[in-house]
Amino acid sequence: MSKAEMKKETKAHAYQFYLGVDGGGTKCTIAIMDSKSRIVAEATGGPANPLRVGVETAVSNIAYAVDKACDDNELFRGDIVAATLGLAGVRRYDIRERVRESFLGRFNVKKVTITTDAEIALYGTTLGKAGLVVIAGTGSICLGMDSRGRRAMAGGWGPIAGDEGGGRGIAGEALHRIAKASDGRGPETALSPLAAEYFRASNVENLIGAIYAPTMDNSRIAGFSRFVTEAAKDGDPIAISILSDAGAELGNAAAAVIRKLNLHNKRFPVGCVGSVFLAGSLLTDTMSKLIHAEAPRAYLTKPKFLPAHAACQIARTNGNVVEPAPGDEGPSLTNSGRRR
């Protein structure tokens, strides 16, 4: 190695970087921050919910995204000194430890925090202060924190028992309405031909074969929710009703968290995170009404940081985020008897 090359390598390794990961059931997004709080690289990878795809696949997808970000921006992986992984499906301690072990098998990082995707989204909204975040992507969940650091949660039950207001819940209700319309048990809807096209069925009657195909998964079904939004914006009354009901479900989840934390008389932000919120007021009108009925001074807002960026900030500053202790199944929740 020449002196010039050695000098270049020494200079490169003088930097310290911080990794933030936002991992869900559809994809993971990673960001890398430098010591001056500047995001210097970003990339996306495959799903990173270990309950859905397994620990090794989840970590492999994260590693792929990190490698891509580093390669595209000429960064050294070895300069990453701390990482915060905010992942769906990691409430259980044993899963968090398996993720940590797999991650450390691939990365030589001094400080690794494994927490939930809801935690990093909450920090991105409140910066460690009191407030709520409502996440509505493939699934749905609400997490809140009061001024003493107490947390409460509602939702997060997954596609079998929950996900109301999330993409999977919206798409599932749309399919219910389409089936009823096809049978004559309900009114016609513009969603019917959209579903046939999206699921690649020759006609509505053949949707059964498409939606119950062995290769169909919740992420694919959830993707139909954006067509529900399009139909609602075009004035379809069924689609409008579905989004209004979804907003009510998200509002009810937020109201439950407000009650648990006794935030009724406080002024605090409610962050709206996830692709479902692209529906705008079609969704948030009913949601905000239910929230304001519990806490009139609460206000809906976009997060100050994207979740992956918030995870970077946590890694850099060791911010106010909870990684549950051994034996816990959730982040110090007031409804700690429930498990995911």
Helices and strands as residue ranges (DSSP letters): H 3-12, E 17-23, E 28-34, E 39-45, H 50-53, H 55-73, G 77-79, E 80-87, H 93-104, E 111-116, H 117-126, E 131-136, E 140-145, E 151-155, H 158-161, H 167-183, H 191-198, G 204-206, H 207-211, H 218-222, H 225-233, H 237-261, E 269-273, G 275-279, H 281-294, E 299-301, H 307-317
